[in-house]
Amino acid sequence: MKQFLLPASYSGQPTAVIQGEDYHYLAHVRRVEEHQIFSGIDLKGIPYELEVMEISRERISLKVRKIETRVEDVPRLTLFQCIPKGKRMDTIVRQCVETGVSRIVPVISSHTVVKLSDEKKTVKVKRWEKIIKEAVQQSGSPRPPAVSPVISMMDSLDYSEEFDLKLFFHEQPLANKGLHQYLFEESKNIALFIGPEGGLSEREVQFLQGNGFSPVWLGKRILRVDTAALFAISSIQILLLEKDAWKSW
């Protein structure tokens, strides 16, 4: 366990009581002991030092000490991911935790094979939240990404105004502009749109371009949807990490 993700009910108190699945995880999976100290974070990414004060049959009491750290001024990356079939979305969600995505917005597009009722959409989101929690605790990621409710392509416009850079990766070279050029200007909130199996329809490409999304070419290789998402996120994050260096060339 790299760190423990405090429950959503925690809001800065000096102690936290752990019950339910979290209790089982700490007591029976991680086998923590009284007075053991380990790292933790809350849903906002604030780091803490946690000390086990008491273990009973159904609950664990933790002493919580906030760790003062310097807040990094890094762009927030939101992934709009058209839902693929099978368990590929599970893989993408886990990769989002490891690569530092701030938010995941699952999207139903015209080529989306999966058919979800409102009830199944809710179940899926809860599953992805559980995967995020597991990945955060295993990887030590500094901040857990949020998962938004499943939306339609058209509903993505509701998020559109909050971004200062919007990109979608595509298998066709639709623009004579590279990723470096898009990222050259300072952006605080970046949106990234990835299609499902079969990609985006021509109408959807026009929709995205008409609403401020700029195309980025994936290259001549045809990538699986989960590979495309990882490729796109990693490309952006590496360029942002090395931005000071390549801007001085």
N, C-alpha and C positions, 0 to 999 in steps of 0.2 A: 504494500500500500504506500504509494508516494504521498498521498494526503487524503484526508477525509472531507467529504462535502457535507457541510452542516445542513440540516433540514430547512425547508422554506420558511418554517415558523420562527426560525432564529432571527433576532433583530438587534443584536449587539449586547445582550445581557452578559454578565460575568460568569454565568453558568448555563449549561444546556443539558436537558434531559433527553436521552436517546431511547426510542422505543420502536416496536414493530420490526420492519425489515432492516432498518439501520442497526437496531440492537442485535439482531441475528448476525449481521455482517461483522460487527465489531467483536461480539462475544464468541461466536462459533466459527466464523471464517478467519478473521484476523487474530482471534484469541488474545485480545488485549488483557492486561492485568492492572490491578489497582496501582496508582502512582506512575503508570507508564505515560510518557510524553510523546506526542506525535504531531505532525503538521495538519492543518485544516484550512479550508476556505469556505466563504459563504457564496450565495448565488451571485453576488456583485463582484466576486473575485477578490475580496478583502482577505488577506492571509491572517491566520491565528496560530498560536501554540496551544495545543489541547492537552490537558492532563486528566487522566482517569481518577476520579475521586471515590466513586463507589459503584460496585457491580452487584445487582440483585438478580432475581430470576427473570424479570421482564424489563428492566431498565438499567441504563448506565448514566451516571451523573458525571459531567465533564466540567472542569474549570477552563474558562476560555480567556486567553490573553491575546489582545490584538498586537500584531507585529507592524511596526511603522516601516513603510517602504516608500520609495520614490515612485510616483505614478508616471508610467511611460506614456508619452503623447504619440500614440500610434493610431493610424486610420482604423476605423471599424469596418469590417467586411461582412456584408450580408449576402448569403447564397440563396438565390431563387432556384430551386431544383425541381424540375418536372419529374414526377414520381416514376421510377422504373419498376419493372416487374420483379418478382422474387424477393430476395433479401438484399438486393443491391443498395436499396435506400438505407438499410441498416449500416452497410459498409461505409457509405458516403457520410452518414451522420457521425460515425466514429472517427473518420478521417477529418471531419470538420473540427472536432475537439482537438485533435493532435496538431492541426495546421493553423489554429488560432482564429477560426471564423467566429464572429460575434453573434450572428443570428442565422437560423435556417428557416426558409419559407418554402414549404412543400406546395407544388403547383400541379394542377390538372390541366394538361394541354390536349390538343387534338390527337396527337399520337400516343398519348398515355394509354397503355393497355389495361392497367389496373382500374377496376370499377369499385368505387367506395361509397357506401351509404354514409349518412351523417354519423351514425353510431360507429361504423368502422373507422371513419376519419378520426374520431375521438380516441378510439382504441389505439390506432397507429401513433398518434401524437404522444400518448402516454408511454408507448413502447419506446419511441425515440428518446423521450426524456429519461427513461431508465438507462438506455444505452449511453447517453451523455454522462449520466452520473457515474456509471461504471468506468467509462473512459477517462473522466476527470480524475478519479481516484487512482487509476492505474498509471496514467501518463504524467500526472503532476501538472497538467495544463493550468495556467494562471487564472483563467476565467472560463466558466462553463457557458457555452452558447445557449441562447434561448431558442425554443422551437415555436413558431407561430402556427395558428390553425391552418389546415389545408385550404387553399384558395384556388379559384379559377384564374386563367390567364388574364381576363379582363379585370379581376379584382386586384391584380398586382399594381394597378394605377393608384390604389389607395395608399401605397407606400412611396410612390414615385417622388414626391416633393422633398423628401428628407435627405436625398442623396445629392452630392455634388459631382459624382462620377458614376455613370451607369454603363456597364459592358455586357455583351453576350458573346460567348465563344461559338464559332461556326466552322463547318468543314469547308466552306467556300471562301475565297479571298474577296470579301465584299468591300474592303476599304484599303486605301493606300497609306495606312497609318499603322505604326507598330505599337506594341504595348508600352514600350519606353515613353513614347510620345504622349500617350494617354495619361501616364502616371507622372509626367514631368511636373505638372502643376500640383500644388499642395491640395490634397483631398482629405477630408475628415471622415466622410461616410461614402463607402464604395459599394455599389450593388453589382452582383455578378449573376448572370442568368445562364443556366445550362439546360438543354433540352433532354428529352427521354430517348429511348431506343427509337431509331428512325429519324432523330433530330427534330428540328422545328419546321413547321410547314412554311411555305412561301408567305402565306397570309400572316402568320405569327411573326415572321421576320420583319415584314412591313409594319406590323403593329408595334414591335419593339423599337424599330428605327423612328417611327412616327412619334414615339413617346420618350425620345432622348437617349435611348440605348445605342451605344456605338459597337460595331462588330470587331471582333478579334479573330484572326485566322488560327485554326488549330494545326495547320500544316496538312500535308498530303496523306498522312496516316489516318485511317478510320479507327477511332478509339471507342472502346466500350464506355457506356455512360458513367460508370463509377470511376474509370480511369480518366475520362475527360474532366470530371469534377476535380479530382486530385491534381491533375496536370494544370488546370486553370488556377486553382487556389494557390498551389505551390509557386507557379510562375509569378503571380502577383506578389506574394509574400517575400520571395527572394529578391525581386526587384525593389520592393520597398525597403528591405533590410539593407541593401547595398546602394540605396538611392544617392546618398551624399557622394559616393565614389564615382558613379557613372555620370552624375550631373556635372562633375568637374572635368570630364574628358574634353 
